[in-house]
Amino acid sequence: GFRVIEECVASVFDGAPSMPALMIGNTDTRFYWDLSENIYRFSPVVFENVQDTSMFHGLNERISIDALADLYQFYHDLLSKVKEKTF
């Protein structure tokens, strides 16, 4: 669960720490409640400046190409590790 997320964050983001926190938005997890007890609402995005946060859920919503590449690598690593531990 969370330990695998921690490992992947540290690997992709040069040792960056991770910590659990409360997320007030429920997002789309309600569709997965009956499938799993372990639901993590997490998306590792690095912002180049504070103004980047205004792009979430606003006009012209976007992230940088570098942030997208890191996001891809994170989820690739995460799914690979989960697959290894599951099968």
N, C-alpha and C positions, 0 to 999 in steps of 0.2 A: 503494500500500500504506500503509505507516505514515505517510507525509507527508500523505495525505488524512485519516487519523484525527487527526493533529496539528492540521490546519487546522480540522476540525470541532469538536474540543475547544476550541480557542482561541476560535472563533466563539460557541459556545453557552455556554461557561463563562468569559466575560469575560477572555480572554487567559491562562487557566490553562495551564501548561506540561504537556507529555507526555513520557514517557520509556519506552523499552522496558525490560521486566523479565521475569524468568523466572516463569512460573506453574506451580506444581507440580501442580495439578489438571489432569487430561486432559480433563475435561468430556465433551461429546459430539462432540468434533472427530474422533474415530476414524471417524465415519460420513462424513467429508468428505475424508479423506486421499487417496482415489483421484480426487477431483474437482479439487483445487487444491493447489499447493505453498505458497500464501500463506494461511495460517490465522492469524488474530489472535484471541487469547482476551482480549477487552476489553469492559468494560461500565462506562461512566462514571456513577458514582452519587456524589452528594454527601451526606455524612452531617451532620446537624445537631449530633450529639454522639456521643461514643465509644460510648455504650450502643446506638446504632443498629446497630452491627456485629453485635451478638448476635442480630439478627433474621434473619440469613442462615442458611438451612438449619436453622432452629429452629422452635419452636412459634410460630404466628401470624406466619409469614414475611411481611415487607412492606417497602415503602419509602414515603416521604411522597408526597403528591400533587404537590408542587413538583418532587421528584426524578424522578417519573414523567414529568412534562411535559418536563423537560430531557432525559431519556432518549429520549423520543419525538422531540424536535427534533433531537437528535444523530443518531439513526439515519435520520431523514428527510433531513437534510443529507448524511450519509455516502452513502446510497444514490443520492441525486440526483447527487452529484459523481462517484461511481463510474460511474454510467450515462453521464454526459457524456464521461468519459474512455474509455469502452469502445466507444461507438457513434459 
